[in-house]
C-alpha cells in the first residue's frame, strides 16, 4: 500500500507548486504571471515525476481518481494525500520564511 517513491514525488511536486505559485502571486506577477508559474511548475513536475506517481500534485485529482477506482482509497490516503498536504504546508511555510527575510 505505501510506496516511498510516490510519497517523495508527490511531496516535492506539491511543495514546488505551492512555493513557486504562491511566490508568483506574492511577487505581484499579475494574473498571467501566476498562471504561467503554476503551469510551468506543473509541466516540469509531470516530466520529472510523471512516470513515478502520475504527478497528481493535487488532492482533488487524487480524490477524483479514487472515486473512479483508478487509485485505491488506502493508496490515495497514504501515498498521495499525506505527502500532498505535507508538501503544500511546507511550501507555504518556506514561502513565508522567504518573505520575512526580505
OpenMM code with the backbone's topology and positions (N, CA, C; nanometers):
from openmm import Vec3, app, unit

residues = "UNK UNK UNK UNK UNK UNK UNK UNK UNK UNK UNK UNK UNK UNK UNK UNK UNK UNK UNK UNK UNK UNK UNK UNK UNK UNK UNK UNK UNK UNK UNK UNK UNK UNK UNK UNK UNK UNK UNK UNK UNK UNK UNK UNK UNK UNK UNK UNK UNK UNK UNK UNK UNK UNK UNK UNK UNK UNK UNK UNK UNK UNK UNK UNK UNK UNK UNK UNK UNK UNK UNK UNK UNK UNK UNK UNK UNK UNK UNK UNK UNK UNK UNK UNK UNK UNK UNK UNK UNK UNK UNK UNK UNK UNK UNK UNK UNK UNK UNK UNK UNK UNK".split()
positions = [
    Vec3(0.0826, -0.1190, 0.0000),
    Vec3(0.0000, 0.0000, 0.0000),
    Vec3(0.0873, 0.1258, 0.0000),
    Vec3(0.1865, 0.1343, 0.0870),
    Vec3(0.2740, 0.2520, 0.0919),
    Vec3(0.3825, 0.2388, -0.0137),
    Vec3(0.4036, 0.3456, -0.0885),
    Vec3(0.5085, 0.3478, -0.1893),
    Vec3(0.5924, 0.4730, -0.1656),
    Vec3(0.7167, 0.4524, -0.1243),
    Vec3(0.8042, 0.5638, -0.0898),
    Vec3(0.8355, 0.6552, -0.2069),
    Vec3(0.8484, 0.5985, -0.3271),
    Vec3(0.8781, 0.6800, -0.4448),
    Vec3(0.7617, 0.7744, -0.4757),
    Vec3(0.6409, 0.7216, -0.4681),
    Vec3(0.5226, 0.8061, -0.4910),
    Vec3(0.5148, 0.9136, -0.3837),
    Vec3(0.5392, 0.8749, -0.2582),
    Vec3(0.5341, 0.9687, -0.1466),
    Vec3(0.6278, 1.0872, -0.1705),
    Vec3(0.7526, 1.0580, -0.2048),
    Vec3(0.8527, 1.1641, -0.2260),
    Vec3(0.8182, 1.2476, -0.3486),
    Vec3(0.7747, 1.1833, -0.4571),
    Vec3(0.7405, 1.2560, -0.5794),
    Vec3(0.6253, 1.3526, -0.5554),
    Vec3(0.5223, 1.3087, -0.4864),
    Vec3(0.4072, 1.3950, -0.4595),
    Vec3(0.4434, 1.5068, -0.3617),
    Vec3(0.5257, 1.4755, -0.2630),
    Vec3(0.5678, 1.5781, -0.1679),
    Vec3(0.6462, 1.6883, -0.2382),
    Vec3(0.7437, 1.6514, -0.3193),
    Vec3(0.8251, 1.7505, -0.3899),
    Vec3(0.7410, 1.8283, -0.4903),
    Vec3(0.6555, 1.7583, -0.5635),
    Vec3(0.5718, 1.8245, -0.6630),
    Vec3(0.4763, 1.9256, -0.6032),
    Vec3(0.4115, 1.8895, -0.4951),
    Vec3(0.3180, 1.9814, -0.4316),
    Vec3(0.3917, 2.0960, -0.3631),
    Vec3(0.5082, 2.0660, -0.3055),
    Vec3(0.5907, 2.1718, -0.2476),
    Vec3(0.6253, 2.2755, -0.3545),
    Vec3(0.6747, 2.2295, -0.4689),
    Vec3(0.7159, 2.3202, -0.5761),
    Vec3(0.5973, 2.4010, -0.6284),
    Vec3(0.4844, 2.3353, -0.6467),
    Vec3(0.3665, 2.4056, -0.6976),
    Vec3(0.3222, 2.5151, -0.6011),
    Vec3(0.3198, 2.4844, -0.4727),
    Vec3(0.2792, 2.5831, -0.3734),
    Vec3(0.3833, 2.6937, -0.3587),
    Vec3(0.5097, 2.6562, -0.3522),
    Vec3(0.6169, 2.7543, -0.3308),
    Vec3(0.6262, 2.8528, -0.4476),
    Vec3(0.6354, 2.8019, -0.5700),
    Vec3(0.6535, 2.8899, -0.6851),
    Vec3(0.5241, 2.9586, -0.7270),
    Vec3(0.4121, 2.8892, -0.7142),
    Vec3(0.2835, 2.9515, -0.7479),
    Vec3(0.2510, 3.0662, -0.6538),
    Vec3(0.2676, 3.0424, -0.5254),
    Vec3(0.2445, 3.1491, -0.4282),
    Vec3(0.3503, 3.2574, -0.4419),
    Vec3(0.4718, 3.2180, -0.4784),
    Vec3(0.5786, 3.3160, -0.4981),
    Vec3(0.5464, 3.4121, -0.6103),
    Vec3(0.4872, 3.3620, -0.7173),
    Vec3(0.4484, 3.4491, -0.8279),
    Vec3(0.3378, 3.5444, -0.7835),
    Vec3(0.2462, 3.4960, -0.7017),
    Vec3(0.1379, 3.5818, -0.6530),
    Vec3(0.1919, 3.6887, -0.5585),
    Vec3(0.2825, 3.6509, -0.4702),
    Vec3(0.3407, 3.7452, -0.3751),
    Vec3(0.4262, 3.8491, -0.4470),
    Vec3(0.4926, 3.8074, -0.5543),
    Vec3(0.5776, 3.8982, -0.6313),
    Vec3(0.4950, 3.9901, -0.7216),
    Vec3(0.3642, 3.9792, -0.7118),
    Vec3(0.2725, 4.0609, -0.7917),
    Vec3(0.3014, 4.0471, -0.9410),
    Vec3(0.3112, 3.9212, -0.9851),
    Vec3(0.3411, 3.8921, -1.1252),
    Vec3(0.2186, 3.9112, -1.2145),
    Vec3(0.1055, 3.9396, -1.1555),
    Vec3(-0.0160, 3.9558, -1.2339),
    Vec3(-0.0810, 3.8211, -1.2610),
    Vec3(-0.2006, 3.8264, -1.3170),
    Vec3(-0.2767, 3.7044, -1.3412),
    Vec3(-0.2026, 3.6115, -1.4379),
    Vec3(-0.1512, 3.6662, -1.5449),
    Vec3(-0.0799, 3.5850, -1.6430),
    Vec3(0.0469, 3.5250, -1.5827),
    Vec3(0.1205, 3.6021, -1.5064),
    Vec3(0.2428, 3.5520, -1.4439),
    Vec3(0.2160, 3.4395, -1.3457),
    Vec3(0.1113, 3.4536, -1.2669),
    Vec3(0.0757, 3.3492, -1.1706),
    Vec3(0.0326, 3.2229, -1.2446),
    Vec3(-0.0475, 3.2396, -1.3483),
    Vec3(-0.0931, 3.1241, -1.4267),
    Vec3(0.0247, 3.0540, -1.4942),
    Vec3(0.1163, 3.1322, -1.5507),
    Vec3(0.2329, 3.0730, -1.6152),
    Vec3(0.3238, 3.0029, -1.5146),
    Vec3(0.3383, 3.0604, -1.3957),
    Vec3(0.4212, 2.9970, -1.2918),
    Vec3(0.3627, 2.8610, -1.2538),
    Vec3(0.2321, 2.8565, -1.2293),
    Vec3(0.1685, 2.7287, -1.1960),
    Vec3(0.1808, 2.6299, -1.3116),
    Vec3(0.1551, 2.6769, -1.4325),
    Vec3(0.1611, 2.5886, -1.5483),
    Vec3(0.3006, 2.5340, -1.5731),
    Vec3(0.4012, 2.6211, -1.5602),
    Vec3(0.5386, 2.5774, -1.5815),
    Vec3(0.5803, 2.4749, -1.4771),
    Vec3(0.5499, 2.5024, -1.3510),
    Vec3(0.5866, 2.4083, -1.2442),
    Vec3(0.5163, 2.2752, -1.2649),
    Vec3(0.3884, 2.2800, -1.2989),
    Vec3(0.3146, 2.1554, -1.3202),
    Vec3(0.3714, 2.0779, -1.4385),
    Vec3(0.4078, 2.1466, -1.5472),
    Vec3(0.4672, 2.0789, -1.6629),
    Vec3(0.5995, 2.0116, -1.6258),
    Vec3(0.6816, 2.0818, -1.5493),
    Vec3(0.8096, 2.0245, -1.5079),
    Vec3(0.7874, 1.9025, -1.4182),
    Vec3(0.6927, 1.9127, -1.3244),
    Vec3(0.6671, 1.8008, -1.2343),
    Vec3(0.6135, 1.6788, -1.3099),
    Vec3(0.5320, 1.7012, -1.4119),
    Vec3(0.4816, 1.5895, -1.4919),
    Vec3(0.5965, 1.5219, -1.5657),
    Vec3(0.6869, 1.6006, -1.6223),
    Vec3(0.8015, 1.5423, -1.6919),
    Vec3(0.8947, 1.4689, -1.5964),
    Vec3(0.9157, 1.5254, -1.4790),
    Vec3(1.0112, 1.4663, -1.3860),
    Vec3(0.9518, 1.3470, -1.3107),
    Vec3(0.8292, 1.3604, -1.2606),
    Vec3(0.7712, 1.2581, -1.1736),
    Vec3(0.6529, 1.1837, -1.2339),
    Vec3(0.6174, 1.2138, -1.3555),
    Vec3(0.5002, 1.1502, -1.4160),
    Vec3(0.5105, 0.9988, -1.4226),
    Vec3(0.6277, 0.9472, -1.4507),
    Vec3(0.6454, 0.8022, -1.4605),
    Vec3(0.6457, 0.7351, -1.3237),
    Vec3(0.6663, 0.8124, -1.2185),
    Vec3(0.6711, 0.7551, -1.0832),
    Vec3(0.5327, 0.7537, -1.0199),
    Vec3(0.4654, 0.8697, -1.0203),
    Vec3(0.3409, 0.8808, -0.9442),
    Vec3(0.2230, 0.9327, -1.0263),
    Vec3(0.2404, 0.9466, -1.1551),
    Vec3(0.1399, 1.0082, -1.2430),
    Vec3(0.1233, 1.1558, -1.2136),
    Vec3(0.2023, 1.2093, -1.1231),
    Vec3(0.2079, 1.3527, -1.0905),
    Vec3(0.0703, 1.4125, -1.0662),
    Vec3(-0.0010, 1.3576, -0.9686),
    Vec3(-0.1310, 1.4152, -0.9330),
    Vec3(-0.1120, 1.5569, -0.8798),
    Vec3(-0.0232, 1.5754, -0.7857),
    Vec3(0.0181, 1.7033, -0.7267),
    Vec3(-0.0998, 1.7841, -0.6727),
    Vec3(-0.2154, 1.7284, -0.6675),
    Vec3(-0.3350, 1.7995, -0.6226),
    Vec3(-0.4282, 1.6983, -0.5570),
    Vec3(-0.4664, 1.7204, -0.4315),
    Vec3(-0.5560, 1.6255, -0.3651),
    Vec3(-0.6896, 1.6070, -0.4369),
    Vec3(-0.7368, 1.7094, -0.5073),
    Vec3(-0.8633, 1.6960, -0.5799),
    Vec3(-0.8500, 1.5966, -0.6953),
    Vec3(-0.7360, 1.5957, -0.7611),
    Vec3(-0.7122, 1.4999, -0.8693),
    Vec3(-0.7088, 1.3582, -0.8124),
    Vec3(-0.6397, 1.3413, -0.7013),
    Vec3(-0.6328, 1.2105, -0.6364),
    Vec3(-0.7711, 1.1653, -0.5917),
    Vec3(-0.8503, 1.2569, -0.5388),
    Vec3(-0.9864, 1.2237, -0.4958),
    Vec3(-1.0697, 1.1755, -0.6142),
    Vec3(-1.0598, 1.2450, -0.7259),
    Vec3(-1.1337, 1.2043, -0.8453),
    Vec3(-1.0910, 1.0675, -0.8952),
    Vec3(-0.9610, 1.0413, -0.8940),
    Vec3(-0.9128, 0.9106, -0.9370),
    Vec3(-0.9530, 0.8002, -0.8392),
    Vec3(-0.9608, 0.8330, -0.7111),
    Vec3(-1.0063, 0.7345, -0.6124),
    Vec3(-1.1564, 0.7066, -0.6300),
    Vec3(-1.2345, 0.8110, -0.6580),
    Vec3(-1.3774, 0.7894, -0.6846),
    Vec3(-1.3981, 0.7031, -0.8084),
    Vec3(-1.3130, 0.7209, -0.9072),
    Vec3(-1.3207, 0.6452, -1.0316),
    Vec3(-1.2601, 0.5050, -1.0180),
    Vec3(-1.2031, 0.4769, -0.9010),
    Vec3(-1.1381, 0.3496, -0.8688),
    Vec3(-1.0132, 0.3247, -0.9529),
    Vec3(-0.9522, 0.4319, -1.0011),
    Vec3(-0.8234, 0.4207, -1.0691),
    Vec3(-0.7132, 0.4018, -0.9654),
    Vec3(-0.7303, 0.4648, -0.8490),
    Vec3(-0.6386, 0.4527, -0.7363),
    Vec3(-0.7192, 0.3992, -0.6189),
    Vec3(-0.6639, 0.3042, -0.5458),
    Vec3(-0.7335, 0.2510, -0.4285),
    Vec3(-0.7352, 0.3566, -0.3189),
    Vec3(-0.8396, 0.3558, -0.2373),
    Vec3(-0.8559, 0.4574, -0.1335),
    Vec3(-0.7403, 0.4563, -0.0345),
    Vec3(-0.6945, 0.3397, 0.0062),
    Vec3(-0.5822, 0.3318, 0.1002),
    Vec3(-0.4563, 0.3928, 0.0425),
    Vec3(-0.4296, 0.3632, -0.0842),
    Vec3(-0.3127, 0.4208, -0.1502),
    Vec3(-0.3303, 0.5706, -0.1695),
    Vec3(-0.4526, 0.6137, -0.1977),
    Vec3(-0.4778, 0.7570, -0.2162),
    Vec3(-0.4443, 0.8340, -0.0894),
    Vec3(-0.4836, 0.7797, 0.0249),
    Vec3(-0.4594, 0.8499, 0.1509),
    Vec3(-0.3125, 0.8448, 0.1896),
    Vec3(-0.2541, 0.7261, 0.1884),
    Vec3(-0.1185, 0.7085, 0.2403),
    Vec3(-0.0118, 0.7596, 0.1441),
    Vec3(-0.0222, 0.7252, 0.0175),
    Vec3(0.0848, 0.7579, -0.0766),
    Vec3(0.0645, 0.8894, -0.1503),
    Vec3(-0.0556, 0.9431, -0.1474),
    Vec3(-0.0814, 1.0663, -0.2218),
    Vec3(-0.1227, 1.1827, -0.1315),
    Vec3(-0.2313, 1.1684, -0.0563),
    Vec3(-0.2835, 1.2819, 0.0198),
    Vec3(-0.1883, 1.3294, 0.1297),
    Vec3(-0.1364, 1.2387, 0.2068),
    Vec3(-0.0484, 1.2798, 0.3168),
    Vec3(0.0718, 1.3588, 0.2635),
    Vec3(0.1453, 1.3087, 0.1622),
    Vec3(0.2572, 1.3907, 0.1125),
    Vec3(0.2119, 1.5192, 0.0436),
    Vec3(0.0948, 1.5179, -0.0188),
    Vec3(0.0453, 1.6403, -0.0815),
    Vec3(0.0176, 1.7474, 0.0236),
    Vec3(-0.0439, 1.7087, 0.1330),
    Vec3(-0.0724, 1.8059, 0.2391),
    Vec3(0.0569, 1.8526, 0.3067),
    Vec3(0.1495, 1.7602, 0.3290),
    Vec3(0.2779, 1.7987, 0.3887),
    Vec3(0.3546, 1.8906, 0.2940),
    Vec3(0.3568, 1.8574, 0.1662),
    Vec3(0.4271, 1.9389, 0.0675),
    Vec3(0.3677, 2.0773, 0.0544),
    Vec3(0.2353, 2.0867, 0.0519),
    Vec3(0.1702, 2.2174, 0.0410),
    Vec3(0.1982, 2.3021, 0.1654),
    Vec3(0.1903, 2.2395, 0.2818),
    Vec3(0.2173, 2.3123, 0.4054),
    Vec3(0.3634, 2.3565, 0.4119),
    Vec3(0.4542, 2.2688, 0.3732),
    Vec3(0.5975, 2.3034, 0.3740),
    Vec3(0.6275, 2.4139, 0.2730),
    Vec3(0.5650, 2.4070, 0.1555),
    Vec3(0.5864, 2.5093, 0.0540),
    Vec3(0.5386, 2.6459, 0.0989),
    Vec3(0.4222, 2.6493, 0.1624),
    Vec3(0.3707, 2.7784, 0.2097),
    Vec3(0.4524, 2.8302, 0.3274),
    Vec3(0.4979, 2.7408, 0.4142),
    Vec3(0.5838, 2.7833, 0.5264),
    Vec3(0.7168, 2.8377, 0.4754),
    Vec3(0.7744, 2.7707, 0.3775),
    Vec3(0.9020, 2.8167, 0.3218),
    Vec3(0.8846, 2.9511, 0.2508),
    Vec3(0.7733, 2.9692, 0.1829),
    Vec3(0.7444, 3.0973, 0.1164),
    Vec3(0.7323, 3.2077, 0.2212),
    Vec3(0.6681, 3.1766, 0.3327),
    Vec3(0.6528, 3.2743, 0.4402),
    Vec3(0.7884, 3.3152, 0.4976),
    Vec3(0.8779, 3.2170, 0.5133),
    Vec3(1.0133, 3.2445, 0.5630),
    Vec3(1.0889, 3.3317, 0.4639),
    Vec3(1.0783, 3.2997, 0.3348),
    Vec3(1.1462, 3.3792, 0.2313),
    Vec3(1.0984, 3.5239, 0.2334),
    Vec3(0.9702, 3.5427, 0.2507),
    Vec3(0.9140, 3.6783, 0.2508),
    Vec3(0.9529, 3.7561, 0.3757),
    Vec3(0.9668, 3.6874, 0.4900),
    Vec3(1.0021, 3.7567, 0.6124),
    Vec3(1.1496, 3.7979, 0.6124),
    Vec3(1.2321, 3.7277, 0.5367),
    Vec3(1.3750, 3.7619, 0.5281),
    Vec3(1.3939, 3.8897, 0.4495),
    Vec3(1.3154, 3.9089, 0.3457),
    Vec3(1.3331, 4.0252, 0.2594),
    Vec3(1.2752, 4.1456, 0.3186),
] * unit.nanometer
topology = app.Topology()
chain = topology.addChain("A")
for resn in residues:
    res = topology.addResidue(resn, chain)
    for name in ("N", "CA", "C"):
        topology.addAtom(name, app.Element.getBySymbol(name[0]), res)
